[in-house]
Amino acid sequence: MNLGKVFSNSIFKNNPIFMQMIGLCSVLAISTAVSSAIAMGIAVTFVLICSNAVVSLLRNVIPNNVRIPAFIVVIAAFVTLVEMVLHAYSPAIYNALGIFLPLIVVNCCILGEAEGFAYQNKVVPSIVDGLGTGIGYTMAMLAMAVVRELFGHGTLLDMQIFPESYPGIGIFTSPAGAFILLGLWIALYRGIMAKRA
């Protein structure tokens, strides 16, 4: 198996947000600030890599009829670990991510990779796939967060970019604006991918 192709496909061709459109809830909710988007991207990437590795290791042991509950238990273990570390060492990020941190357990992006790739492949390709998918997810989160924070608040990573008098464009910080922006990013991304193909 070509690991480079697995990695690039996970980031671009099978991007979980822009191509597969799974795991959108956290992207829409957390992407109001770049710092939160980075933190969520790192958390999801960590959980993807670890859960893919464990599911791949146990793929010949897990009975087919209980594989989904088994995947959820594996994913929940790593999410709990991330949650405990953030709560202990970075309470600000823990509070910023809120309910969406424990909801990583049921993020379709992670469950989809466990079911669609890790359960059918060996450990190293599964880890590479998890890393690529996490990078693709983080890339989409950052694309949303940069636009929303910059035009919604006039800042990037809490540094003032626009003048202090900049009032902010409310639509970028609203849920409706998140949906509109996500639709525009998906259209742009798919258009670029179609031209490359």
Backbone as a printed PyTorch tensor [residue, N CA C, xyz], in Angstrom:
tensor([[[  0.8430,  -1.1870,   0.0000],
         [  0.0000,   0.0000,   0.0000],
         [  0.8910,   1.2540,   0.0000]],

        [[  0.5730,   2.1990,  -0.8700],
         [  1.3350,   3.4400,  -0.9880],
         [  0.9090,   4.4040,   0.1310]],

        [[  1.7760,   4.5630,   1.1370],
         [  1.4320,   5.3960,   2.2930],
         [  1.2970,   6.8760,   1.9300]],

        [[  2.1140,   7.3260,   0.9660],
         [  2.0060,   8.7190,   0.5180],
         [  0.6480,   9.0100,  -0.0870]],

        [[  0.1490,   8.0510,  -0.8670],
         [ -1.1650,   8.2250,  -1.4910],
         [ -2.2690,   8.1760,  -0.4460]],

        [[ -2.1400,   7.2770,   0.5240],
         [ -3.1230,   7.2060,   1.6180],
         [ -3.1630,   8.5400,   2.3520]],

        [[ -1.9890,   9.0890,   2.6500],
         [ -1.8850,  10.3530,   3.3820],
         [ -2.5100,  11.5060,   2.6010]],

        [[ -2.1190,  11.6500,   1.3190],
         [ -2.6460,  12.7770,   0.5260],
         [ -4.1410,  12.6260,   0.2490]],

        [[ -4.5980,  11.3980,   0.0050],
         [ -6.0340,  11.1800,  -0.2110],
         [ -6.8460,  11.5430,   1.0250]],

        [[ -6.3060,  11.2140,   2.2120],
         [ -7.0140,  11.5210,   3.4600],
         [ -7.1500,  13.0240,   3.6660]],

        [[ -6.1400,  13.7710,   3.2490],
         [ -6.1840,  15.2290,   3.4110],
         [ -7.0680,  15.8750,   2.3520]],

        [[ -6.8520,  15.5200,   1.0820],
         [ -7.4730,  16.2530,  -0.0110],
         [ -8.6630,  15.5470,  -0.6540]],

        [[ -8.4360,  14.4070,  -1.2550],
         [ -9.4880,  13.7260,  -2.0180],
         [-10.6480,  13.2770,  -1.1370]],

        [[-10.3390,  12.8460,   0.0830],
         [-11.3690,  12.3870,   1.0150],
         [-11.4750,  13.3110,   2.2160]],

        [[-11.2550,  14.5990,   2.0180],
         [-11.3310,  15.5480,   3.1200],
         [-12.6610,  15.3700,   3.8560]],

        [[-12.6000,  15.1590,   5.1860],
         [-13.8320,  14.8470,   5.9050],
         [-14.8790,  15.9570,   5.8720]],

        [[-14.4390,  17.1980,   5.8020],
         [-15.3860,  18.3180,   5.8230],
         [-15.8020,  18.7190,   4.4180]],

        [[-14.8470,  19.0330,   3.5720],
         [-15.1540,  19.5900,   2.2610],
         [-15.6090,  18.5560,   1.2340]],

        [[-15.2040,  17.3040,   1.3860],
         [-15.5900,  16.2800,   0.4070],
         [-16.6270,  15.2980,   0.9550]],

        [[-16.3810,  14.7580,   2.1540],
         [-17.3060,  13.7740,   2.7140],
         [-18.4460,  14.4210,   3.4890]],

        [[-18.2420,  15.6440,   3.9450],
         [-19.2340,  16.3990,   4.7130],
         [-19.6950,  15.6370,   5.9560]],

        [[-18.7130,  15.1300,   6.7210],
         [-19.0150,  14.4800,   7.9980],
         [-18.2900,  15.2190,   9.1180]],

        [[-18.8550,  15.1930,  10.2990],
         [-18.2630,  15.8910,  11.4330],
         [-18.4190,  17.3970,  11.3510]],

        [[-19.5310,  17.8520,  10.7710],
         [-19.7160,  19.2860,  10.5400],
         [-20.1030,  20.0770,  11.7880]],

        [[-20.7380,  19.4440,  12.7640],
         [-21.2430,  20.1850,  13.9400],
         [-20.1320,  20.9600,  14.6360]],

        [[-19.0320,  20.2810,  14.9190],
         [-17.9440,  20.9630,  15.6280],
         [-17.3160,  22.0490,  14.7670]],

        [[-17.2450,  21.8270,  13.4680],
         [-16.6650,  22.8350,  12.5730],
         [-17.5180,  24.1070,  12.5900]],

        [[-18.8150,  23.9440,  12.5540],
         [-19.7070,  25.0990,  12.5650],
         [-19.6880,  25.8210,  13.9110]],

        [[-19.5580,  25.0750,  14.9960],
         [-19.6520,  25.6760,  16.3270],
         [-18.3390,  26.2610,  16.8260]],

        [[-17.2370,  25.5760,  16.5940],
         [-15.9590,  25.9480,  17.1920],
         [-15.1800,  26.9510,  16.3500]],

        [[-15.5390,  27.1050,  15.0920],
         [-14.7030,  27.8850,  14.1700],
         [-14.8590,  29.3960,  14.2810]],

        [[-15.3280,  29.8960,  15.4120],
         [-15.4140,  31.3550,  15.5640],
         [-14.0750,  31.9670,  15.9530]],

        [[-13.1260,  31.1420,  16.4140],
         [-11.8020,  31.6340,  16.8020],
         [-10.7320,  30.6610,  16.3250]],

        [[ -9.6310,  31.1900,  15.8250],
         [ -8.5430,  30.3610,  15.2990],
         [ -7.9350,  29.4930,  16.4010]],

        [[ -7.7770,  30.0400,  17.5960],
         [ -7.1750,  29.2720,  18.6920],
         [ -8.0190,  28.0440,  19.0360]],

        [[ -9.3280,  28.2040,  19.0560],
         [-10.2250,  27.0710,  19.3290],
         [-10.1720,  26.0490,  18.1960]],

        [[-10.0890,  26.5430,  16.9620],
         [-10.0220,  25.6430,  15.8050],
         [ -8.7490,  24.8060,  15.8370]],

        [[ -7.6300,  25.4230,  16.1980],
         [ -6.3660,  24.6880,  16.2910],
         [ -6.4510,  23.6340,  17.3870]],

        [[ -6.9770,  24.0180,  18.5480],
         [ -7.0950,  23.0790,  19.6680],
         [ -7.9880,  21.9000,  19.3100]],

        [[ -9.1250,  22.1750,  18.6890],
         [-10.0300,  21.0930,  18.2910],
         [ -9.3890,  20.2240,  17.2240]],

        [[ -8.6830,  20.8340,  16.2900],
         [ -8.0060,  20.0670,  15.2490],
         [ -6.9590,  19.1260,  15.8250]],

        [[ -6.1840,  19.6120,  16.7850],
         [ -5.1710,  18.7630,  17.4220],
         [ -5.8360,  17.6250,  18.1920]],

        [[ -6.9060,  17.9370,  18.9230],
         [ -7.6140,  16.9090,  19.6980],
         [ -8.1790,  15.8290,  18.7790]],

        [[ -8.8330,  16.2390,  17.6990],
         [ -9.4240,  15.2780,  16.7630],
         [ -8.3290,  14.4540,  16.0800]],

        [[ -7.2300,  15.0980,  15.7050],
         [ -6.1250,  14.3720,  15.0630],
         [ -5.5400,  13.3170,  15.9950]],

        [[ -5.3260,  13.6780,  17.2530],
         [ -4.8130,  12.7260,  18.2340],
         [ -5.7510,  11.5270,  18.3780]],

        [[ -7.0350,  11.8080,  18.5280],
         [ -8.0170,  10.7270,  18.6940],
         [ -8.0770,   9.8590,  17.4330]],

        [[ -8.0190,  10.4820,  16.2630],
         [ -8.0300,   9.7260,  15.0070],
         [ -6.8380,   8.7710,  14.9110]],

        [[ -5.6460,   9.2740,  15.1690],
         [ -4.4400,   8.4460,  15.0620],
         [ -4.5090,   7.2790,  16.0410]],

        [[ -4.8080,   7.5790,  17.3020],
         [ -4.8050,   6.5370,  18.3350],
         [ -5.9310,   5.5220,  18.1250]],

        [[ -7.1320,   5.9930,  17.8380],
         [ -8.2480,   5.0530,  17.6660],
         [ -8.0720,   4.2140,  16.4020]],

        [[ -7.5600,   4.8050,  15.3230],
         [ -7.2900,   4.0230,  14.1130],
         [ -6.2740,   2.9180,  14.3950]],

        [[ -5.2270,   3.2570,  15.1580],
         [ -4.1930,   2.2670,  15.4800],
         [ -4.7690,   1.1150,  16.2920]],

        [[ -5.5570,   1.4270,  17.3120],
         [ -6.1140,   0.3860,  18.1780],
         [ -7.1450,  -0.4530,  17.4340]],

        [[ -8.0180,   0.1920,  16.6610],
         [ -9.0150,  -0.5650,  15.8870],
         [ -8.3310,  -1.4930,  14.8970]],

        [[ -7.2710,  -1.0100,  14.2540],
         [ -6.5500,  -1.8500,  13.3070],
         [ -5.8840,  -3.0370,  14.0000]],

        [[ -5.3190,  -2.7870,  15.1860],
         [ -4.6910,  -3.8710,  15.9540],
         [ -5.7030,  -4.9390,  16.3680]],

        [[ -6.9290,  -4.4900,  16.6880],
         [ -7.9490,  -5.4060,  17.1940],
         [ -8.9250,  -5.8930,  16.1250]],

        [[ -8.6770,  -5.5630,  14.8640],
         [ -9.6630,  -5.8630,  13.8140],
         [ -9.9470,  -7.3460,  13.6520]],

        [[ -8.9850,  -8.1960,  13.9550],
         [ -9.2150,  -9.6370,  13.8360],
         [ -9.8030, -10.2350,  15.1100]],

        [[ -9.8980,  -9.4260,  16.1690],
         [-10.4200,  -9.8880,  17.4530],
         [-11.8660,  -9.4310,  17.6690]],

        [[-12.1860,  -8.2240,  17.1640],
         [-13.5230,  -7.6550,  17.3660],
         [-14.5260,  -8.3950,  16.4820]],

        [[-15.5570,  -9.0000,  17.0800],
         [-16.5840,  -9.6580,  16.2580],
         [-17.3270,  -8.6340,  15.4010]],

        [[-17.6860,  -9.0260,  14.2110],
         [-18.3230,  -8.1290,  13.2490],
         [-19.6160,  -7.5160,  13.7830]],

        [[-20.3910,  -8.2930,  14.5510],
         [-21.7020,  -7.8080,  14.9970],
         [-21.6250,  -6.8030,  16.1470]],

        [[-20.4470,  -6.6260,  16.7700],
         [-20.3050,  -5.6150,  17.8320],
         [-19.2000,  -4.6020,  17.5050]],

        [[-18.8490,  -4.4880,  16.2520],
         [-17.7220,  -3.6300,  15.9050],
         [-17.9940,  -2.1550,  16.1880]],

        [[-19.2080,  -1.6530,  15.8930],
         [-19.5050,  -0.2300,  16.1280],
         [-19.4300,   0.1100,  17.6200]],

        [[-20.0890,  -0.6500,  18.5150],
         [-19.9180,  -0.3550,  19.9490],
         [-18.4600,  -0.4470,  20.4030]],

        [[-17.7110,  -1.3990,  19.8510],
         [-16.2950,  -1.5220,  20.2000],
         [-15.5200,  -0.2950,  19.7470]],

        [[-15.8080,   0.2010,  18.5430],
         [-15.1460,   1.4090,  18.0500],
         [-15.4370,   2.5900,  18.9760]],

        [[-16.6880,   2.7140,  19.3990],
         [-17.0860,   3.8360,  20.2500],
         [-16.3650,   3.7760,  21.5960]],

        [[-16.2090,   2.5710,  22.1470],
         [-15.4850,   2.4290,  23.4170],
         [-14.0260,   2.8480,  23.2520]],

        [[-13.3920,   2.4250,  22.1570],
         [-11.9950,   2.7960,  21.8950],
         [-11.8750,   4.3110,  21.7400]],

        [[-12.7410,   4.8980,  20.9300],
         [-12.7170,   6.3470,  20.6940],
         [-12.9730,   7.0980,  21.9920]],

        [[-13.9500,   6.6370,  22.7870],
         [-14.2870,   7.2990,  24.0540],
         [-13.1100,   7.3000,  25.0230]],

        [[-12.3250,   6.2340,  25.0120],
         [-11.1630,   6.1700,  25.9040],
         [-10.1710,   7.2820,  25.5640]],

        [[ -9.9100,   7.4810,  24.2820],
         [ -8.9510,   8.5160,  23.8890],
         [ -9.5200,   9.9230,  24.0600]],

        [[-10.8010,  10.0870,  23.8290],
         [-11.4330,  11.3950,  24.0480],
         [-11.3810,  11.7520,  25.5280]],

        [[-11.6450,  10.7840,  26.3840],
         [-11.5790,  11.0190,  27.8340],
         [-10.1700,  11.4290,  28.2480]],

        [[ -9.1700,  10.7860,  27.6730],
         [ -7.7770,  11.1310,  27.9530],
         [ -7.4890,  12.5800,  27.5560]],

        [[ -7.9100,  12.9670,  26.3440],
         [ -7.7100,  14.3470,  25.8650],
         [ -8.4350,  15.3280,  26.7780]],

        [[ -9.6580,  14.9830,  27.1430],
         [-10.4700,  15.8530,  27.9930],
         [ -9.8020,  16.0700,  29.3560]],

        [[ -9.2930,  14.9980,  29.9520],
         [ -8.6410,  15.1000,  31.2600],
         [ -7.3620,  15.9270,  31.1840]],

        [[ -6.5770,  15.7430,  30.1250],
         [ -5.3270,  16.5050,  29.9670],
         [ -5.6330,  17.9920,  29.7830]],

        [[ -6.6000,  18.3100,  28.9210],
         [ -6.9540,  19.7210,  28.7110],
         [ -7.5310,  20.3470,  29.9730]],

        [[ -8.3560,  19.6030,  30.6720],
         [ -8.9600,  20.1260,  31.9000],
         [ -7.8940,  20.4190,  32.9490]],

        [[ -6.8680,  19.5720,  33.0200],
         [ -5.8130,  19.7410,  34.0140],
         [ -4.8000,  20.8180,  33.6170]],

        [[ -4.4160,  20.8500,  32.3400],
         [ -3.2910,  21.6980,  31.9390],
         [ -3.6770,  22.9270,  31.1160]],

        [[ -4.8760,  22.9520,  30.5680],
         [ -5.2900,  24.1150,  29.7790],
         [ -6.7850,  24.3740,  29.9490]],

        [[ -7.1730,  24.8550,  31.1300],
         [ -8.6050,  25.0820,  31.3980],
         [ -9.2630,  26.0590,  30.4180]],

        [[ -8.4970,  27.0350,  29.9160],
         [ -9.0710,  28.0120,  28.9840],
         [ -9.5140,  27.3240,  27.6990]],

        [[ -8.6570,  26.4510,  27.1530],
         [ -9.0250,  25.7190,  25.9340],
         [-10.1440,  24.7350,  26.2270]],

        [[-10.0610,  24.0720,  27.3730],
         [-11.1140,  23.1340,  27.7910],
         [-12.4720,  23.8320,  27.8100]],

        [[-12.5240,  25.0430,  28.3910],
         [-13.7790,  25.7980,  28.4620],
         [-14.2070,  26.3160,  27.0960]],

        [[-13.2380,  26.7030,  26.2550],
         [-13.5650,  27.2220,  24.9200],
         [-14.2000,  26.1390,  24.0470]],

        [[-13.7120,  24.9030,  24.1700],
         [-14.2520,  23.8090,  23.3520],
         [-15.5810,  23.2990,  23.8950]],

        [[-15.7920,  23.4700,  25.1800],
         [-17.0750,  23.1510,  25.7940],
         [-17.5560,  21.7380,  25.5270]],

        [[-18.8370,  21.6290,  25.2320],
         [-19.4890,  20.3310,  25.0260],
         [-18.9690,  19.6190,  23.7840]],

        [[-18.3630,  20.3600,  22.8690],
         [-17.9030,  19.7400,  21.6250],
         [-16.6610,  18.8750,  21.8270]],

        [[-15.9750,  19.0310,  22.9410],
         [-14.8400,  18.1610,  23.2450],
         [-15.3030,  16.7300,  23.5340]],

        [[-16.2090,  16.5050,  24.4940],
         [-16.6760,  15.1270,  24.6980],
         [-17.4610,  14.5760,  23.5110]],

        [[-18.0480,  15.4580,  22.7120],
         [-18.8130,  14.9950,  21.5510],
         [-17.9290,  14.4620,  20.4290]],

        [[-16.5920,  14.5760,  20.5830],
         [-15.6890,  13.9570,  19.6080],
         [-15.9740,  12.4580,  19.5350]],

        [[-16.4490,  11.8920,  20.6480],
         [-16.7380,  10.4470,  20.6970],
         [-17.6650,  10.0280,  19.5680]],

        [[-18.6540,  10.8580,  19.2870],
         [-19.6360,  10.4900,  18.2600],
         [-19.4300,  11.2750,  16.9640]],

        [[-18.2500,  11.8660,  16.8110],
         [-17.9350,  12.5800,  15.5740],
         [-17.8660,  11.5640,  14.4290]],

        [[-18.6960,  11.7540,  13.4400],
         [-18.7760,  10.8110,  12.3130],
         [-17.4490,  10.6790,  11.5780]],

        [[-16.6560,  11.7250,  11.6230],
         [-15.3410,  11.7070,  10.9650],
         [-14.4790,  10.5850,  11.5540]],

        [[-14.4490,  10.4920,  12.8770],
         [-13.6050,   9.5030,  13.5410],
         [-14.2040,   8.1070,  13.4110]],

        [[-15.4960,   8.0050,  13.6390],
         [-16.1720,   6.7110,  13.5210],
         [-16.1030,   6.1960,  12.0900]],

        [[-16.2430,   7.0950,  11.1310],
         [-16.1680,   6.7150,   9.7200],
         [-14.8070,   6.1680,   9.3410]],

        [[-13.7410,   6.7750,   9.8780],
         [-12.3890,   6.2820,   9.5860],
         [-12.1370,   4.9250,  10.2440]],

        [[-12.6590,   4.7530,  11.4570],
         [-12.4960,   3.4620,  12.1340],
         [-13.1970,   2.3580,  11.3400]],

        [[-14.4110,   2.6500,  10.8930],
         [-15.2120,   1.6660,  10.1390],
         [-14.6980,   1.4820,   8.7180]],

        [[-14.4250,   2.5970,   8.0500],
         [-14.1090,   2.5330,   6.6210],
         [-12.6680,   2.2120,   6.2870]],

        [[-11.7500,   2.4890,   7.2100],
         [-10.3340,   2.2680,   6.8760],
         [ -9.6290,   1.3580,   7.8820]],

        [[ -9.6150,   1.7610,   9.1500],
         [ -8.8070,   1.0460,  10.1440],
         [ -9.2380,  -0.4070,  10.3260]],

        [[-10.5360,  -0.6710,  10.2440],
         [-11.0470,  -2.0340,  10.4450],
         [-10.6590,  -2.9580,   9.2910]],

        [[-10.2400,  -2.3610,   8.1700],
         [ -9.9290,  -3.1640,   6.9850],
         [ -8.4520,  -3.1320,   6.5950]],

        [[ -7.6290,  -2.3820,   7.3410],
         [ -6.2240,  -2.2270,   6.9640],
         [ -5.2950,  -2.4390,   8.1480]],

        [[ -4.0050,  -2.5600,   7.8360],
         [ -2.9940,  -2.7780,   8.8690],
         [ -2.7310,  -1.4960,   9.6540]],

        [[ -1.9130,  -1.6240,  10.7050],
         [ -1.7240,  -0.5360,  11.6670],
         [ -1.0710,   0.7020,  11.0480]],

        [[  0.0470,   0.5360,  10.3480],
         [  0.7730,   1.7120,   9.8330],
         [ -0.0770,   2.5110,   8.8410]],

        [[ -0.7020,   1.8670,   7.8310],
         [ -1.5780,   2.6540,   6.9620],
         [ -2.7380,   3.3110,   7.7130]],

        [[ -3.2340,   2.6560,   8.7570],
         [ -4.3330,   3.2310,   9.5460],
         [ -3.8830,   4.4710,  10.3030]],

        [[ -2.6580,   4.4350,  10.8260],
         [ -2.1100,   5.6070,  11.5210],
         [ -1.9140,   6.7530,  10.5220]],

        [[ -1.3680,   6.4280,   9.3490],
         [ -1.1570,   7.4460,   8.3070],
         [ -2.4890,   8.0420,   7.8720]],

        [[ -3.5070,   7.1950,   7.7180],
         [ -4.8430,   7.6730,   7.3530],
         [ -5.4140,   8.5810,   8.4370]],

        [[ -5.2350,   8.1900,   9.7030],
         [ -5.7170,   9.0210,  10.8080],
         [ -5.0440,  10.3760,  10.8340]],

        [[ -3.7200,  10.3900,  10.6010],
         [ -2.9850,  11.6530,  10.5670],
         [ -3.4660,  12.5310,   9.4140]],

        [[ -3.6010,  11.9410,   8.2280],
         [ -4.0660,  12.7080,   7.0690],
         [ -5.4710,  13.2550,   7.2490]],

        [[ -6.3550,  12.4250,   7.7780],
         [ -7.7370,  12.8650,   8.0120],
         [ -7.7690,  13.9840,   9.0420]],

        [[ -6.9460,  13.8630,  10.0900],
         [ -6.8750,  14.9160,  11.1010],
         [ -6.3580,  16.2250,  10.5350]],

        [[ -5.3500,  16.1380,   9.6730],
         [ -4.8290,  17.3520,   9.0320],
         [ -5.8940,  17.9660,   8.1160]],

        [[ -6.5930,  17.1290,   7.3680],
         [ -7.6710,  17.6270,   6.5070],
         [ -8.7710,  18.2980,   7.3030]],

        [[ -9.1300,  17.7020,   8.4290],
         [-10.1470,  18.2750,   9.3170],
         [ -9.6690,  19.6160,   9.8660]],

        [[ -8.4210,  19.6500,  10.3340],
         [ -7.8680,  20.8810,  10.8980],
         [ -7.7650,  21.9730,   9.8390]],

        [[ -7.3920,  21.5870,   8.6280],
         [ -7.3030,  22.5370,   7.5210],
         [ -8.6690,  23.1990,   7.2700]],

        [[ -9.7130,  22.3950,   7.2640],
         [-11.0680,  22.9300,   7.0540],
         [-11.4800,  23.8270,   8.2150]],

        [[-11.1560,  23.3980,   9.4420],
         [-11.4800,  24.2100,  10.6230],
         [-10.7890,  25.5700,  10.5360]],

        [[ -9.5170,  25.5600,  10.1510],
         [ -8.7690,  26.8140,  10.0660],
         [ -9.2870,  27.7150,   8.9520]],

        [[ -9.6730,  27.1150,   7.8220],
         [-10.2310,  27.9130,   6.7240],
         [-11.4750,  28.6600,   7.1930]],

        [[-12.2980,  27.9750,   7.9670],
         [-13.5040,  28.6130,   8.5090],
         [-13.1390,  29.6550,   9.5700]],

        [[-12.2660,  29.2670,  10.5040],
         [-11.9760,  30.1170,  11.6570],
         [-11.2650,  31.4100,  11.2830]],

        [[-10.3380,  31.3370,  10.3210],
         [ -9.6140,  32.5540,   9.9220],
         [-10.5920,  33.5980,   9.3920]],

        [[-11.4890,  33.1890,   8.5180],
         [-12.4570,  34.1340,   7.9390],
         [-13.4200,  34.6430,   9.0060]],

        [[-13.9320,  33.7230,   9.8370],
         [-14.9280,  34.1210,  10.8350],
         [-14.3410,  35.0430,  11.9030]],

        [[-13.1400,  34.7210,  12.3860],
         [-12.5480,  35.5760,  13.4190],
         [-12.1070,  36.9140,  12.8400]],

        [[-11.4900,  36.8800,  11.6520],
         [-10.9840,  38.1140,  11.0540],
         [-12.1080,  39.0940,  10.7550]],

        [[-13.1440,  38.6240,  10.0650],
         [-14.2080,  39.5450,   9.6690],
         [-15.2850,  39.7140,  10.7430]],

        [[-15.4040,  38.7390,  11.6220],
         [-16.3910,  38.8550,  12.6960],
         [-15.9180,  39.6880,  13.8690]],

        [[-14.6170,  39.5960,  14.1950],
         [-14.0850,  40.3150,  15.3580],
         [-12.9530,  41.2750,  15.0170]],

        [[-12.3710,  41.1280,  13.8260],
         [-11.2450,  41.9820,  13.4510],
         [ -9.9220,  41.5330,  14.0510]],

        [[ -9.8870,  40.2780,  14.5470],
         [ -8.6770,  39.7640,  15.1740],
         [ -8.2580,  38.4470,  14.5260]],

        [[ -7.0250,  38.0250,  14.7920],
         [ -6.5320,  36.6840,  14.4600],
         [ -5.6920,  36.2230,  15.6350]],

        [[ -6.0070,  35.0800,  16.1740],
         [ -5.3480,  34.5620,  17.3820],
         [ -5.3630,  35.6160,  18.4810]],

        [[ -6.5000,  36.3090,  18.5900],
         [ -6.7400,  37.3520,  19.6010],
         [ -5.8320,  38.5720,  19.4570]],

        [[ -5.1210,  38.6920,  18.3290],
         [ -4.3410,  39.9070,  18.0520],
         [ -5.1750,  40.8090,  17.1410]],

        [[ -5.2320,  42.0790,  17.4540],
         [ -6.0280,  43.0300,  16.6860],
         [ -5.4080,  43.2190,  15.3000]],

        [[ -6.1810,  42.9090,  14.2530],
         [ -5.7150,  43.0750,  12.8710],
         [ -6.3320,  44.3310,  12.2730]],

        [[ -7.6460,  44.4490,  12.3760],
         [ -8.3370,  45.6490,  11.9200],
         [ -8.2970,  46.6860,  13.0470]],

        [[ -8.5170,  47.9610,  12.7270],
         [ -8.4840,  49.0000,  13.7720],
         [ -9.4650,  48.6970,  14.9070]],

        [[ -9.1600,  49.2370,  16.0770],
         [-10.0140,  49.0420,  17.2590],
         [-11.4490,  49.4620,  16.9900]],

        [[-11.6190,  50.4280,  16.0960],
         [-12.9670,  50.9360,  15.8040],
         [-13.7770,  49.9990,  14.9150]],

        [[-13.1330,  48.9280,  14.3790],
         [-13.8310,  47.9860,  13.5010],
         [-14.9880,  47.3320,  14.2570]],

        [[-16.2130,  47.4860,  13.7430],
         [-17.3720,  46.9840,  14.4990],
         [-17.5880,  45.4710,  14.3870]],

        [[-16.9710,  44.8500,  13.4010],
         [-17.2040,  43.4110,  13.1790],
         [-18.4520,  43.1890,  12.3550]],

        [[-18.4250,  42.1820,  11.5110],
         [-19.5890,  41.8520,  10.6840],
         [-20.2740,  40.6700,  11.3470]],

        [[-21.4250,  40.9480,  11.9400],
         [-22.1250,  39.9740,  12.7740],
         [-22.4400,  38.6500,  12.1130]],

        [[-22.6760,  38.6590,  10.8130],
         [-23.0580,  37.4180,  10.1190],
         [-21.9580,  36.3620,  10.2330]],

        [[-20.6970,  36.8070,  10.3210],
         [-19.5900,  35.8480,  10.3810],
         [-19.5170,  35.1130,  11.7210]],

        [[-20.0480,  35.7020,  12.7620],
         [-20.0190,  35.0440,  14.0680],
         [-21.3140,  34.3030,  14.3700]],

        [[-22.3000,  34.4200,  13.4960],
         [-23.5940,  33.7780,  13.7410],
         [-23.6320,  32.3690,  13.1560]],

        [[-24.5340,  31.5110,  13.6590],
         [-24.6870,  30.1700,  13.0840],
         [-25.0590,  30.2070,  11.6010]],

        [[-25.9280,  31.1430,  11.2180],
         [-26.3210,  31.2500,   9.8070],
         [-25.1120,  31.5820,   8.9360]],

        [[-24.2640,  32.4900,   9.4180],
         [-23.0570,  32.8430,   8.6850],
         [-22.1070,  31.6760,   8.5510]],

        [[-22.0480,  30.8430,   9.5960],
         [-21.1870,  29.6480,   9.5410],
         [-21.6490,  28.7050,   8.4430]],

        [[-22.9690,  28.5000,   8.3420],
         [-23.5150,  27.6310,   7.2870],
         [-23.2110,  28.1930,   5.9030]],

        [[-23.4110,  29.4910,   5.7280],
         [-23.1660,  30.1260,   4.4270],
         [-21.6900,  30.0160,   4.0580]],

        [[-20.8150,  30.3420,   5.0070],
         [-19.3760,  30.2890,   4.7440],
         [-18.9260,  28.8640,   4.4350]],

        [[-19.4480,  27.8870,   5.1900],
         [-19.0890,  26.4950,   4.9250],
         [-19.5110,  26.0930,   3.5140]],

        [[-20.7080,  26.5010,   3.1060],
         [-21.1710,  26.2070,   1.7480],
         [-20.2610,  26.8120,   0.6920]],

        [[-19.8090,  28.0400,   0.9310],
         [-18.8980,  28.6990,  -0.0190],
         [-17.5440,  27.9880,  -0.0740]],

        [[-17.0180,  27.5830,   1.1070],
         [-15.7530,  26.8560,   1.1360],
         [-15.8630,  25.5150,   0.4220]],

        [[-16.9720,  24.8120,   0.6390],
         [-17.1750,  23.5090,  -0.0170],
         [-17.2130,  23.6900,  -1.5340]],

        [[-17.9520,  24.6980,  -1.9900],
         [-18.0460,  24.9530,  -3.4370],
         [-16.6760,  25.2930,  -4.0200]],

        [[-15.9290,  26.1560,  -3.3360],
         [-14.6020,  26.5460,  -3.8060],
         [-13.6540,  25.3520,  -3.8230]],

        [[-13.6520,  24.5890,  -2.7460],
         [-12.7510,  23.4350,  -2.6330],
         [-13.0600,  22.3850,  -3.6980]],

        [[-14.3290,  22.0860,  -3.8490],
         [-14.7090,  21.0730,  -4.8570],
         [-14.4230,  21.5550,  -6.2730]],

        [[-14.5800,  22.8490,  -6.5060],
         [-14.2420,  23.3980,  -7.8100],
         [-12.7620,  23.2520,  -8.1110]],

        [[-11.9300,  23.5470,  -7.1120],
         [-10.4810,  23.3910,  -7.2880],
         [-10.1220,  21.9240,  -7.5170]],

        [[-10.7180,  21.0170,  -6.7420],
         [-10.4320,  19.5990,  -6.8750],
         [-10.8750,  19.0730,  -8.2320]],

        [[-12.0040,  19.5630,  -8.7420],
         [-12.4940,  19.1330, -10.0630],
         [-11.5430,  19.5900, -11.1620]],

        [[-11.0080,  20.8080, -11.0460],
         [-10.0710,  21.3040, -12.0470],
         [ -8.7640,  20.5200, -12.0120]],

        [[ -8.3200,  20.1640, -10.7960],
         [ -7.0860,  19.3710, -10.6740],
         [ -7.2600,  17.9880, -11.2650]],

        [[ -8.4580,  17.4130, -11.1150],
         [ -8.7230,  16.0710, -11.6370],
         [ -8.7410,  16.0970, -13.1690]]])
